[in-house]
Amino acid sequence: KAPRLVVIGGGFGGASAARYARTAFPHVAVTVIEPQKSFVTCPYGNLLLGGSRNLAAITHSYDRLKRRGVDFIHDWADAIDPVAKTIKLGGGGTVRYDKLILSPGIAIKWGALAGYDTGAARIFPHAWVPEKGEQVTLLRKQLEALPDGGVVAFSIPANPFRCPPGPYERISLVADYLKKHKPRSKILALDHKDAFSKQGLFQDAWNELYPGLIEWVPGSKDGKVVRVDTKEKIFETEFGTRHKVDVGNVIPPQSAARIAVDAGLVNETGWVPVNPYTFEAVRAKDIHVIGDANIPGAMPKSGFIANTTSKQAVASAIALLEGREPPKDPIYFNTCYSHVGDDYGISIVGVFRPSEKGFVETPNSGGVSPRGPLAQLRDQRRLEAHYADSWYASITKDAFG
Ligand code: FAD
């Protein structure tokens, strides 16, 4: 009888795992449990906000995976029984697994920021989980309705969170839209942190492309939003400053998705500790947790990492199931590209290895794009924007194609 690999979540980690498993281990039966019928990516959602992509361009069908022989159950996984090795489905019914790949992404910690609940997200969208693209579409509509001269505010959380450069790419592309269509408007970026990914590169770009448009307030200078008021449209900070906003994007504190929490896989951080060689959860046998839900050590919570690590997780799961050694000496790659304007891309690269201490960055392996005046680096920036587009095309093909 074919071994049963079940995957919960058809996002970057889950879809990549399913496609790789079908390709590399054709004797294994692969089933994905995912409620959505197609997947809207968070990557490139910021381009939708900027106006250079539409929803169709960031929506991916599961049809090609189905044609490759991956079975889909379009339902929620409601509960996992790690002893019986079964999953209870939202719509009733039970699915049995030999090995489970869990890639359910993140949950928003509703209420961790006072006033921010599911209702508040309809006024101040987060646009930080894929869903059906409703949140990102709502935020775009709000930007379109913004009067020229309005204030667009961002609340940015402390580490760790999904996609470290994501808020700053978003600020850049919203600035691009405002500069072109509502040039008297302002961006107020309120941050819990004092430093962020690719900071020098982003701030250089903001000064050159959008002078005077963006005010970024670090945490120690009263940037921490602690309360939102959707009726008065206020972002209130730690020191009691009340900012009136016209459009507000709250990127809230996050944890591993609910299914991982309910299954008892997370530790006190709210994320899932895993064996860095096999991705097996420290707290449950035969459940391999990939993507943003796990504790990635030095690696970022990115779609790129969800994709690269999915392969080691699948190969390890199947090797362990069949009594073989998991692949030795894996190397995990990441590149996070960000668009900051037309024909203007920047990136950060990292190479990581597992160790007894978790995932560690290989010394002198990565780096960021060069800094300098745009006049001198125009070709480099243009090339990186092009690399970013190629990356998006290839990773979505590797996951959903
Ligand atoms: P997801 O891709 O979110 O997939 C999780 C899936 O699990 C979802 O489809 C969900 O429906 C499903 N699910 C959840 N719970 C259950 C359940 N109980 N039962 C069944 N299914 C369930 N990364 C990059 O590498 N490059 C980028 O440029 C980039 N840009 C980004 C920009 C933004 C604005 C954001 C928010 C993120 C960006 N990311 C980027 C990060 C990237 O989106 C995530 O790291 C990636 O999606 C993580 O993959 P995942 O599989 O863990 O989760």
Residues whose N, C-alpha, C, O or C-beta is under 5 A from the ligand:
A	BS01	FAD	I8 G9 G10 G11 F12 G13 G14 I33 E34 P35 C42 P43 Y44 G45 D75 W76 A77 S103 P104 G105 A127 W128 C163 G166 A257 I259 I290 G291 D292 A293 K301 S302 G303 F304 A306 T335 Y337
